[in-house]
Structure formats: C-alpha cells, structure tokens
C-alpha cells in the first residue's frame, strides 16, 4: 500500500518528554499501513537509540535513522525528507504531539486540493499562536491572499515532491530562525496552501525543565545575521510595493521591534540593550523604508521612531508604559439561548497603570492623538502622535480556551467602538458588543472536549493586543442567570461558574470537577399537578438534548430507621428545563415520609436532595403540596406533545406494515392522513 504520510521527527536526548509524541503517533486514526514514522536520532547520548529501535521492532511503520550529532534539527529533518516514502511529509518535534485524527484529516485536505502545504490548527501552553490564521478552513490559498506569514513554524504537512522540485531544504548546523527561512522559501513557490482551522492538530507542550527549543538567549549579531537571510528571500521574490512592505513589516514588528519591547527589553542589561539596538538598526537601515514604518500601529510607530532616533532609553520607557496596559472587560448580561448557546453582552476598554486608568486620547480640531502624558519627553516639544487614521483598528473578540490543553476557539461576536468624551478634549474608546459561547457544535467545529473552558476577550487598539478574562466585573443580575445545563446527545453537564478567588467566567464541561448537585442547590423546584408526578429542575436544556437515565434515592427521614431504596428513572427536556419523572408506585417501600434525592453526578457522588415525599400503604408516592406548580401552559403543551408522540408510535406499529404494502400513491395519501391526525 502506498505511504500517504511520512512523519519526520528529529530526536536528541528527549528523555520522558518524547512519550506524549510516541503515544499520539500510536493513536492515529490513519491506518498504520498508510503512514510511516521516521525518528532521526541526532547522536543521542542516552538510551534513546535503544528505546526507539525497540519501538520500531514492535511497529513495522516506525523507522529509526541514527546519525552523528549535528547539534541542530536542520540536518535530521533533511535526512528524514530524503528517506521519506510518503506522498506528504509532516514535521513533528520530539516534545510535541499530534491529535489522533491529525494525519488523516490533514492528508485528506491536502490530497483533495493537490496542496503543496497543509497547515493544521495548533495549540500551545507556552508560546504564541497565530489564532488569526485558523479562524476558518481554507481549502486553497497562497501567501498573497491569506496571513500565512504569521505561521512560520515548520510543523506542517508538505507535499514531498514539492519540496524536492523546488530544492527546499534546511540550512544545516547551529543557527537561528532556520524555520522562518525554510517557511518563506516554501511559501513563495507554493501554488496551493490549505488550512485546517476547525480541528486542533498539533500541540506544543511546555517542558518542566525549561528546555524547549528556542528557549536559549539569543546572540544579537548572529540572530539578526540569520534574519537578514530571511529578508533577502522576501526581497528576491517580490517587487517593491505594498505586498513586499506588508511582509517586511511583519518581520520588523515581531523579530526586530518585538525584541525591543516588553517584557524582554525591561530585563536587558545596558550592554545587551546596546547590542540588540545596534544589530536591529543595521538591519532596519537596509530593509525598513518609510512605507514599512508608516503602516505600523501607533505604539509600534512610536517605538520605530525612537529606534530611528537612537533613543534607547525611550524604548525602555515605552515598554514600561506598554507593560502596564491591560484589557478590561465587563460582563453586562448572560442568557441561555434555546439552541444551547450563551448570549453575552460585554463592554471592554484598554486601561493602564496600577489604578487601571482609561487609556486616553486627545481630540483636537477633528484629529485624535495619543495623550501627551504618554509621549512627553519622547517626541520633540509640542509634537503629538496622530492616531486618527488608526481609530478603525479598535476591535474586540470572544474566545473559549481550554485551561489544560490551551486549545482556543473563536466565538461569534460583534463589537462596536464608541468614543466617550471625558472632558477637556480628552476621550477614550469603549467597545460594546454581543457574542455567543457554547460547548456544543459551532458551524464546522464539533463539541468541545471535557474540561475547563475559560472565556477570554482579546482587545486590539493603537497597535496593542491585550486579553482579558471575563466575569470579575459583572452586572449584579448575571449570577442568577448562570444556570447549570444538560446539553447534547449524549447529554453532558455544562456548568457556568465564576472562579475563586478571581471571579472569572468559565464552563465546566462534562463534570471536570464541578457537580450539578452543588450548582442546583437553592434553585427553584416545581411539581406537576395531577396523577403523573414530575419535578421540574432549574437545569437548563434544549429540545435536542437526549434524555438521561438517573437514579432516584429514597432515604428514611430518620437515617437509623431503615435502609435506602433506589429507582431508575429519566431526565428529559421540557420547554428549556429538565423534568424528572417520579414513579407513581414504589413497591417494597414502607409507608411513611421519605427523603427523595437524585444522583445527577454519577453513582459515586452524593445524591441531590429534592424534597420529602409521602409513601402510602399501597406504595403510591405523593409529592409535597407545598412545592410550587409547573406553569399550566407548559404542562398542557407537554401532555399534548406526548399524546401525539404516543399516537405516532401506535400508527407506525399498527399501520406501518399495511402502508408499506400500498402502491406509491396510496402510501402518500396514508402518510398525509397520519400527519393530519398527529398534528
């Protein structure tokens, strides 16, 4: 069988940190006969070689190639590509891991589009992730119409012949930014790039020994000498103009000004700051023109101006100010929607300093300027930093982020920026918006995994990006609206809660640690009238949520007077809440008063006390009359629906065999008649 994918992994003394990588490769949904794994052992000095060779002996699609130590991943990757048999090549680092469906999904996307490069969504618990790249699936794109330049790590799938035909290979030996060089050399000739944004394929994991690749301190002369090679690739493959400037601006913003910004620059010794500035200035003089500079956001333009003026202490001062800038968000409302999503209303702003003062602007003669308190002493006397053309850059988003895996999903949201006059020509920008979060499927995204999902609000403005947790500042009525829920099929508990002590909004999905019983405590409980007892819990749900089997527990009021009884019953959705069916007759239960509880969180967790019930001599259970009744309209509608459902089942059982024997026209008439009867 042809090999679809070759996974190439450079390996050097990984120890325990390679275990998640190996486990993830053994759990791939792509059949073992359709992919191979090439561990290129770069002269490890521990037991890596023996361990990997044992693994290869147990799994025919694993191979081990051992080479003398080269000291860097470039040569092992090149050797892996040369040895690969797959149609596509996937690079993986030894301390990272893949989702189980990654190879299968990436290959399918690449194969159907004839892609040269396939990029899968990534997650990281320690390094930045270009979330904008993964906002949507892109079947076919290029460097010209997608933000590929924001994704310059090599942990992607490449068509093997594309690499070979274009002579794309890693520089070998110790150096920096080899990934960026490789990716820019690949992006320019790529005719089709595909992006899988609705499935997290690749996970970067922080090592507890701090030895992740790229964590070493940089040597400015070598680092920026290597960056020059990357920028040469950009210039060699573009004409002067907007596209070239956009690419160069990305490297100026991230690799150059980013190294002279918070938090890094605040830790530099004076001598190291001078080394960094000297190296950046030399490179910027050759590649950064006025167009590149002018396209930066306001705060970055200010940094660029200071760099051009050789005001190095000014760079430190701006970094100190920018480090104090935070995003602040207030949760104005929280409402469950009938489809199981949660509507949120949010206001957000940028604040700064210990007192979290608004980040203010000056408004004069129809123009907006960064407040002079920020730029005083950094610009010539009387000069202000005009940000009028940047006012459209204020924006906000909503995101759900898994606290443990760092998977992040953008959520639908619409924010509007409003300018608020604070008096004396001073103003601030406040963002008002609404959005939806949820645990169930959104568009092409499936249900989120079990775990803690934190709500974040990323804010952008003045060239700064800051993220705020949502909920610590909230309207008083929000807490009562945060009902626990049971959603989906199979049904899962989804519990909105506010963290302790910070008070931030999170979702506990599928009982990661929160319990329904705890979050229903003190919430209203209603009873049905008539002879078919039901209890209506204040547990939110949707019509499409599957009924859930649960256990009712009857316990003696006096715990010493007897043992408990258990009865299986069902939770089912009715008009936005879960109803609990209570058996009318309870055989083998002694007459008297009993405590009625329900196990909502599994049989190993405490039952949730509902109410005290009376059991008669005939075993009939009676709910307390003091419970408030369920709304009559809800019960009438529910009874009507159940009667119709029962009638439909009876018609299918009795009439189905007869109708199937009728000619086509007869079957249609019979079905129309049944539809009229059952409504």
ABEGO torsion letter per residue (X at the ends): XBBABBBBBBBBGAEAAAAAAAAAAAABABBAAABBBBBBBBGBABAAAAAAAAAAAABAABBBBBBBBAGBAAAAAAAAAAABABABBBBBBAABBBBAAAAAAAAAAAAAAGBABBBBBBBBAABBBBAAAAABBBABBBAAABBAAABABABBBBBAAAAAAAGBBBBBEBBBGAAAAAAAAAAAABABBBBBAABBABBBBBBAAGABBGABBBBAAAAAAAAAAAAAAAAAABBBEAAAAAAAAAAAAAAAAAAABOAAAAABBAAAAAAAAAAAAAAAAAABBAAAAAABBAAAAAAAAAAAAGBAAAAAAAAAAAAABBBBBBBABBBBBAAGBBBBBBBBBBBBEAAGBBBBBBBBGGBBBBBAAAABGABBBGBBBBAAAAAAABBBBBBBBBAAAGBBBBBBBBBBBBBBBAEGGBBBBBBBBBBBBEABBBEABBBBBBEBBBBBBBBBBGGBBBBBBBGABBBAAAAAABBBBBBEOBBBBBBBBBBOAAGBBBBBBGGAABBAAAAABGBBBBBBBEABBBBBBBBBBBAABBBBBBBBBBBBABAAAEBBBBBBBBBBBBGGBBBBBBBABBBGBBBEBBBBBBBAAEAABBBBBABBBBBBAAGBBBBBAABBBBBAAAAAAAAAAAAAAAAAAAAAAAAAAAAAABBAAAAAAAAAAAAAAAX
